[in-house]
Amino acid sequence: MKIRYDQDMDALTITFKQNAPVDESDETRPGVILDYDSLGELVSIEILNASEHIADLSTVDYQRTPQRSA
């Protein structure tokens, strides 16, 4: 997963599948674009005018919960 904030464009992109060609894009809400590959799997999410929606774009907090045992 890759997270990129472009200050010039004020766009935040979260990419889940690197180098996957985008087959379809869907703007689910104004300024929120979901990109899908040819299998319909989510490739990336783009948030336009990100600074209007996200309070602090200077830090990222990533957490992974422990895997439950079967």
N, CA, C and O atoms as a printed pandas DataFrame, in Angstrom:
     atom_number atom_name residue_name chain_id  residue_number  x_coord  y_coord  z_coord
0              1         N          MET        A               1    0.849   -1.168    0.000
1              2        CA          MET        A               1    0.000    0.000    0.000
2              3         C          MET        A               1    0.900    1.239    0.000
3              4         O          MET        A               1    1.938    1.279    0.662
4              5         N          LYS        A               2    0.473    2.235   -0.755
5              6        CA          LYS        A               2    1.240    3.467   -0.862
6              7         C          LYS        A               2    0.277    4.641   -0.668
7              8         O          LYS        A               2   -0.814    4.662   -1.238
8              9         N          ILE        A               3    0.692    5.609    0.140
9             10        CA          ILE        A               3   -0.107    6.803    0.380
10            11         C          ILE        A               3    0.708    8.003   -0.087
11            12         O          ILE        A               3    1.863    8.172    0.306
12            13         N          ARG        A               4    0.096    8.833   -0.931
13            14        CA          ARG        A               4    0.807    9.991   -1.485
14            15         C          ARG        A               4   -0.097   11.213   -1.421
15            16         O          ARG        A               4   -1.265   11.165   -1.807
16            17         N          TYR        A               5    0.469   12.314   -0.923
17            18        CA          TYR        A               5   -0.253   13.585   -0.923
18            19         C          TYR        A               5    0.474   14.543   -1.838
19            20         O          TYR        A               5    1.649   14.840   -1.622
20            21         N          ASP        A               6   -0.213   15.030   -2.858
21            22        CA          ASP        A               6    0.335   15.988   -3.806
22            23         C          ASP        A               6   -0.135   17.381   -3.380
23            24         O          ASP        A               6   -1.306   17.723   -3.548
24            25         N          GLN        A               7    0.773   18.172   -2.835
25            26        CA          GLN        A               7    0.414   19.501   -2.323
26            27         C          GLN        A               7   -0.056   20.431   -3.434
27            28         O          GLN        A               7   -0.988   21.208   -3.232
28            29         N          ASP        A               8    0.575   20.363   -4.605
29            30        CA          ASP        A               8    0.193   21.244   -5.708
30            31         C          ASP        A               8   -1.238   20.974   -6.171
31            32         O          ASP        A               8   -1.985   21.908   -6.466
32            33         N          MET        A               9   -1.613   19.709   -6.235
33            34        CA          MET        A               9   -2.958   19.333   -6.680
34            35         C          MET        A               9   -3.938   19.236   -5.512
35            36         O          MET        A               9   -5.148   19.149   -5.721
36            37         N          ASP        A              10   -3.414   19.252   -4.276
37            38        CA          ASP        A              10   -4.221   19.049   -3.065
38            39         C          ASP        A              10   -5.035   17.765   -3.180
39            40         O          ASP        A              10   -6.243   17.748   -2.941
40            41         N          ALA        A              11   -4.337   16.683   -3.555
41            42        CA          ALA        A              11   -4.978   15.395   -3.751
42            43         C          ALA        A              11   -4.238   14.322   -2.955
43            44         O          ALA        A              11   -3.010   14.243   -2.983
44            45         N          LEU        A              12   -5.007   13.504   -2.251
45            46        CA          LEU        A              12   -4.464   12.388   -1.484
46            47         C          LEU        A              12   -4.834   11.103   -2.214
47            48         O          LEU        A              12   -6.004   10.869   -2.518
48            49         N          THR        A              13   -3.834   10.272   -2.493
49            50        CA          THR        A              13   -4.078    9.009   -3.185
50            51         C          THR        A              13   -3.581    7.858   -2.327
51            52         O          THR        A              13   -2.443    7.861   -1.857
52            53         N          ILE        A              14   -4.450    6.875   -2.131
53            54        CA          ILE        A              14   -4.082    5.645   -1.433
54            55         C          ILE        A              14   -4.134    4.539   -2.479
55            56         O          ILE        A              14   -5.195    4.236   -3.025
56            57         N          THR        A              15   -2.975    3.940   -2.754
57            58        CA          THR        A              15   -2.884    2.900   -3.773
58            59         C          THR        A              15   -2.732    1.549   -3.094
59            60         O          THR        A              15   -1.841    1.349   -2.269
60            61         N          PHE        A              16   -3.611    0.628   -3.452
61            62        CA          PHE        A              16   -3.599   -0.710   -2.866
62            63         C          PHE        A              16   -2.889   -1.726   -3.751
63            64         O          PHE        A              16   -2.271   -2.666   -3.252
64            65         N          LYS        A              17   -2.978   -1.536   -5.068
65            66        CA          LYS        A              17   -2.346   -2.458   -6.016
66            67         C          LYS        A              17   -1.414   -1.656   -6.916
67            68         O          LYS        A              17   -1.871   -0.933   -7.801
68            69         N          GLN        A              18   -0.104   -1.783   -6.689
69            70        CA          GLN        A              18    0.896   -1.066   -7.469
70            71         C          GLN        A              18    0.906   -1.567   -8.912
71            72         O          GLN        A              18    0.785   -2.767   -9.157
72            73         N          ASN        A              19    1.049   -0.656   -9.853
73            74        CA          ASN        A              19    1.186   -0.967  -11.276
74            75         C          ASN        A              19    0.003   -1.710  -11.879
75            76         O          ASN        A              19    0.137   -2.330  -12.933
76            77         N          ALA        A              20   -1.153   -1.657  -11.225
77            78        CA          ALA        A              20   -2.350   -2.288  -11.780
78            79         C          ALA        A              20   -3.062   -1.280  -12.674
79            80         O          ALA        A              20   -3.327   -0.156  -12.248
80            81         N          PRO        A              21   -3.372   -1.665  -13.896
81            82        CA          PRO        A              21   -4.080   -0.738  -14.779
82            83         C          PRO        A              21   -5.501   -0.491  -14.278
83            84         O          PRO        A              21   -6.195   -1.415  -13.853
84            85         N          VAL        A              22   -5.914    0.759  -14.336
85            86        CA          VAL        A              22   -7.261    1.130  -13.918
86            87         C          VAL        A              22   -8.193    0.940  -15.099
87            88         O          VAL        A              22   -7.970    1.490  -16.177
88            89         N          ASP        A              23   -9.239    0.154  -14.885
89            90        CA          ASP        A              23  -10.219   -0.131  -15.926
90            91         C          ASP        A              23  -11.456    0.755  -15.801
91            92         O          ASP        A              23  -12.103    1.088  -16.795
92            93         N          GLU        A              24  -11.773    1.133  -14.554
93            94        CA          GLU        A              24  -12.981    1.926  -14.311
94            95         C          GLU        A              24  -12.771    2.811  -13.091
95            96         O          GLU        A              24  -12.118    2.404  -12.131
96            97         N          SER        A              25  -13.324    4.020  -13.127
97            98        CA          SER        A              25  -13.286    4.944  -11.996
98            99         C          SER        A              25  -14.707    5.330  -11.645
99           100         O          SER        A              25  -15.555    5.495  -12.522
100          101         N          ASP        A              26  -14.958    5.472  -10.353
101          102        CA          ASP        A              26  -16.296    5.818   -9.881
102          103         C          ASP        A              26  -16.176    6.913   -8.834
103          104         O          ASP        A              26  -15.515    6.722   -7.814
104          105         N          GLU        A              27  -16.804    8.058   -9.072
105          106        CA          GLU        A              27  -16.805    9.152   -8.096
106          107         C          GLU        A              27  -17.990    8.919   -7.163
107          108         O          GLU        A              27  -19.122    9.294   -7.470
108          109         N          THR        A              28  -17.711    8.288   -6.009
109          110        CA          THR        A              28  -18.769    7.887   -5.084
110          111         C          THR        A              28  -19.417    9.072   -4.385
111          112         O          THR        A              28  -20.612    9.056   -4.092
112          113         N          ARG        A              29  -18.628   10.086   -4.126
113          114        CA          ARG        A              29  -19.073   11.359   -3.573
114          115         C          ARG        A              29  -18.251   12.432   -4.263
115          116         O          ARG        A              29  -17.196   12.129   -4.819
116          117         N          PRO        A              30  -18.702   13.666   -4.243
117          118        CA          PRO        A              30  -17.911   14.707   -4.904
118          119         C          PRO        A              30  -16.466   14.734   -4.386
119          120         O          PRO        A              30  -16.225   14.930   -3.194
120          121         N          GLY        A              31  -15.526   14.538   -5.288
121          122        CA          GLY        A              31  -14.112   14.596   -4.931
122          123         C          GLY        A              31  -13.528   13.315   -4.368
123          124         O          GLY        A              31  -12.355   13.300   -3.993
124          125         N          VAL        A              32  -14.304   12.229   -4.294
125          126        CA          VAL        A              32  -13.798   10.941   -3.819
126          127         C          VAL        A              32  -13.940    9.941   -4.966
127          128         O          VAL        A              32  -15.046    9.573   -5.362
128          129         N          ILE        A              33  -12.789    9.516   -5.485
129          130        CA          ILE        A              33  -12.770    8.668   -6.680
130          131         C          ILE        A              33  -12.176    7.308   -6.335
131          132         O          ILE        A              33  -11.080    7.213   -5.781
132          133         N          LEU        A              34  -12.918    6.262   -6.672
133          134        CA          LEU        A              34  -12.453    4.895   -6.485
134          135         C          LEU        A              34  -12.070    4.335   -7.848
135          136         O          LEU        A              34  -12.843    4.432   -8.801
136          137         N          ASP        A              35  -10.881    3.751   -7.942
137          138        CA          ASP        A              35  -10.392    3.161   -9.184
138          139         C          ASP        A              35  -10.385    1.642   -9.060
139          140         O          ASP        A              35   -9.954    1.092   -8.047
140          141         N          TYR        A              36  -10.870    0.971  -10.108
141          142        CA          TYR        A              36  -10.976   -0.488  -10.124
142          143         C          TYR        A              36  -10.220   -1.065  -11.310
143          144         O          TYR        A              36  -10.086   -0.419  -12.349
144          145         N          ASP        A              37   -9.728   -2.288  -11.146
145          146        CA          ASP        A              37   -9.078   -2.975  -12.252
146          147         C          ASP        A              37  -10.124   -3.725  -13.072
147          148         O          ASP        A              37  -11.318   -3.607  -12.798
148          149         N          SER        A              38   -9.697   -4.489  -14.068
149          150        CA          SER        A              38  -10.628   -5.188  -14.958
150          151         C          SER        A              38  -11.418   -6.294  -14.252
151          152         O          SER        A              38  -12.444   -6.746  -14.760
152          153         N          LEU        A              39  -10.941   -6.729  -13.080
153          154        CA          LEU        A              39  -11.663   -7.746  -12.305
154          155         C          LEU        A              39  -12.635   -7.127  -11.303
155          156         O          LEU        A              39  -13.336   -7.837  -10.582
156          157         N          GLY        A              40  -12.668   -5.779  -11.268
157          158        CA          GLY        A              40  -13.548   -5.092  -10.327
158          159         C          GLY        A              40  -12.960   -4.932   -8.942
159          160         O          GLY        A              40  -13.666   -4.557   -8.005
160          161         N          GLU        A              41  -11.669   -5.213   -8.801
161          162        CA          GLU        A              41  -10.998   -5.076   -7.506
162          163         C          GLU        A              41  -10.485   -3.652   -7.340
163          164         O          GLU        A              41  -10.026   -3.034   -8.300
164          165         N          LEU        A              42  -10.564   -3.138   -6.127
165          166        CA          LEU        A              42  -10.150   -1.775   -5.823
166          167         C          LEU        A              42   -8.646   -1.613   -5.992
167          168         O          LEU        A              42   -7.860   -2.355   -5.402
168          169         N          VAL        A              43   -8.255   -0.640   -6.800
169          170        CA          VAL        A              43   -6.846   -0.349   -7.051
170          171         C          VAL        A              43   -6.394    0.824   -6.190
171          172         O          VAL        A              43   -5.338    0.767   -5.560
172          173         N          SER        A              44   -7.211    1.909   -6.163
173          174        CA          SER        A              44   -6.814    3.090   -5.410
174          175         C          SER        A              44   -8.027    3.953   -5.068
175          176         O          SER        A              44   -9.109    3.807   -5.636
176          177         N          ILE        A              45   -7.800    4.849   -4.123
177          178        CA          ILE        A              45   -8.773    5.858   -3.721
178          179         C          ILE        A              45   -8.087    7.205   -3.847
179          180         O          ILE        A              45   -6.958    7.373   -3.386
180          181         N          GLU        A              46   -8.757    8.164   -4.465
181          182        CA          GLU        A              46   -8.215    9.514   -4.578
182          183         C          GLU        A              46   -9.195   10.495   -3.942
183          184         O          GLU        A              46  -10.396   10.448   -4.208
184          185         N          ILE        A              47   -8.675   11.377   -3.108
185          186        CA          ILE        A              47   -9.486   12.411   -2.464
186          187         C          ILE        A              47   -8.991   13.758   -2.962
187          188         O          ILE        A              47   -7.869   14.169   -2.665
188          189         N          LEU        A              48   -9.830   14.437   -3.714
189          190        CA          LEU        A              48   -9.503   15.756   -4.237
190          191         C          LEU        A              48   -9.806   16.820   -3.186
191          192         O          LEU        A              48  -10.671   16.619   -2.334
192          193         N          ASN        A              49   -9.102   17.946   -3.239
193          194        CA          ASN        A              49   -9.239   19.003   -2.223
194          195         C          ASN        A              49   -9.088   18.410   -0.823
195          196         O          ASN        A              49   -9.863   18.704    0.087
196          197         N          ALA        A              50   -8.080   17.578   -0.684
197          198        CA          ALA        A              50   -7.874   16.811    0.542
198          199         C          ALA        A              50   -7.727   17.684    1.783
199          200         O          ALA        A              50   -8.206   17.309    2.853
200          201         N          SER        A              51   -7.088   18.818    1.666
201          202        CA          SER        A              51   -6.873   19.677    2.841
202          203         C          SER        A              51   -8.187   20.221    3.400
203          204         O          SER        A              51   -8.233   20.665    4.547
204          205         N          GLU        A              52   -9.239   20.192    2.612
205          206        CA          GLU        A              52  -10.552   20.625    3.095
206          207         C          GLU        A              52  -11.241   19.538    3.917
207          208         O          GLU        A              52  -12.172   19.827    4.668
208          209         N          HIS        A              53  -10.790   18.288    3.778
209          210        CA          HIS        A              53  -11.454   17.152    4.420
210          211         C          HIS        A              53  -10.622   16.481    5.507
211          212         O          HIS        A              53  -11.159   15.797    6.378
212          213         N          ILE        A              54   -9.299   16.683    5.449
213          214        CA          ILE        A              54   -8.403   16.005    6.383
214          215         C          ILE        A              54   -7.630   17.054    7.157
215          216         O          ILE        A              54   -6.942   17.894    6.579
216          217         N          ALA        A              55   -7.753   16.992    8.479
217          218        CA          ALA        A              55   -7.182   18.035    9.333
218          219         C          ALA        A              55   -5.657   18.102    9.266
219          220         O          ALA        A              55   -5.100   19.194    9.167
220          221         N          ASP        A              56   -4.972   16.960    9.319
221          222        CA          ASP        A              56   -3.508   16.953    9.360
222          223         C          ASP        A              56   -2.968   16.003    8.296
223          224         O          ASP        A              56   -3.018   14.784    8.459
224          225         N          LEU        A              57   -2.459   16.559    7.224
225          226        CA          LEU        A              57   -1.907   15.755    6.139
226          227         C          LEU        A              57   -0.402   15.523    6.282
227          228         O          LEU        A              57    0.232   14.987    5.373
228          229         N          SER        A              58    0.167   15.923    7.415
229          230        CA          SER        A              58    1.613   15.794    7.596
230          231         C          SER        A              58    2.019   14.466    8.236
231          232         O          SER        A              58    3.197   14.109    8.208
232          233         N          THR        A              59    1.070   13.730    8.809
233          234        CA          THR        A              59    1.412   12.463    9.457
234          235         C          THR        A              59    0.424   11.379    9.043
235          236         O          THR        A              59   -0.716   11.658    8.671
236          237         N          VAL        A              60    0.889   10.143    9.119
237          238        CA          VAL        A              60    0.050    8.987    8.843
238          239         C          VAL        A              60    0.225    8.015   10.003
239          240         O          VAL        A              60    1.346    7.727   10.422
240          241         N          ASP        A              61   -0.878    7.522   10.508
241          242        CA          ASP        A              61   -0.842    6.525   11.584
242          243         C          ASP        A              61   -1.392    5.226   11.019
243          244         O          ASP        A              61   -2.565    5.152   10.655
244          245         N          TYR        A              62   -0.559    4.215   10.944
245          246        CA          TYR        A              62   -0.954    2.917   10.394
246          247         C          TYR        A              62   -0.940    1.913   11.519
247          248         O          TYR        A              62    0.037    1.810   12.260
248          249         N          GLN        A              63   -2.033    1.166   11.649
249          250        CA          GLN        A              63   -2.102    0.135   12.671
250          251         C          GLN        A              63   -2.622   -1.153   12.055
251          252         O          GLN        A              63   -3.528   -1.144   11.221
252          253         N          ARG        A              64   -2.049   -2.226   12.470
253          254        CA          ARG        A              64   -2.502   -3.542   12.033
254          255         C          ARG        A              64   -2.914   -4.319   13.266
255          256         O          ARG        A              64   -2.122   -4.521   14.186
256          257         N          THR        A              65   -4.162   -4.749   13.271
257          258        CA          THR        A              65   -4.658   -5.480   14.438
258          259         C          THR        A              65   -4.095   -6.898   14.427
259          260         O          THR        A              65   -3.806   -7.446   13.364
260          261         N          PRO        A              66   -3.939   -7.492   15.613
261          262        CA          PRO        A              66   -3.425   -8.865   15.667
262          263         C          PRO        A              66   -4.395   -9.826   14.980
263          264         O          PRO        A              66   -5.613   -9.655   15.044
264          265         N          GLN        A              67   -3.834  -10.829   14.328
265          266        CA          GLN        A              67   -4.656  -11.832   13.656
266          267         C          GLN        A              67   -5.248  -12.761   14.695
267          268         O          GLN        A              67   -4.556  -13.229   15.600
268          269         N          ARG        A              68   -6.534  -13.021   14.555
269          270        CA          ARG        A              68   -7.196  -13.941   15.485
270          271         C          ARG        A              68   -6.771  -15.372   15.176
271          272         O          ARG        A              68   -6.614  -15.752   14.016
272          273         N          SER        A              69   -6.588  -16.149   16.225
273          274        CA          SER        A              69   -6.235  -17.550   16.014
274          275         C          SER        A              69   -7.514  -18.343   15.736
275          276         O          SER        A              69   -8.576  -18.033   16.275
276          277         N          ALA        A              70   -7.401  -19.343   14.910
277          278        CA          ALA        A              70   -8.572  -20.122   14.500
278          279         C          ALA        A              70   -8.962  -21.165   15.513
279          280         O          ALA        A              70   -9.930  -21.897   15.304
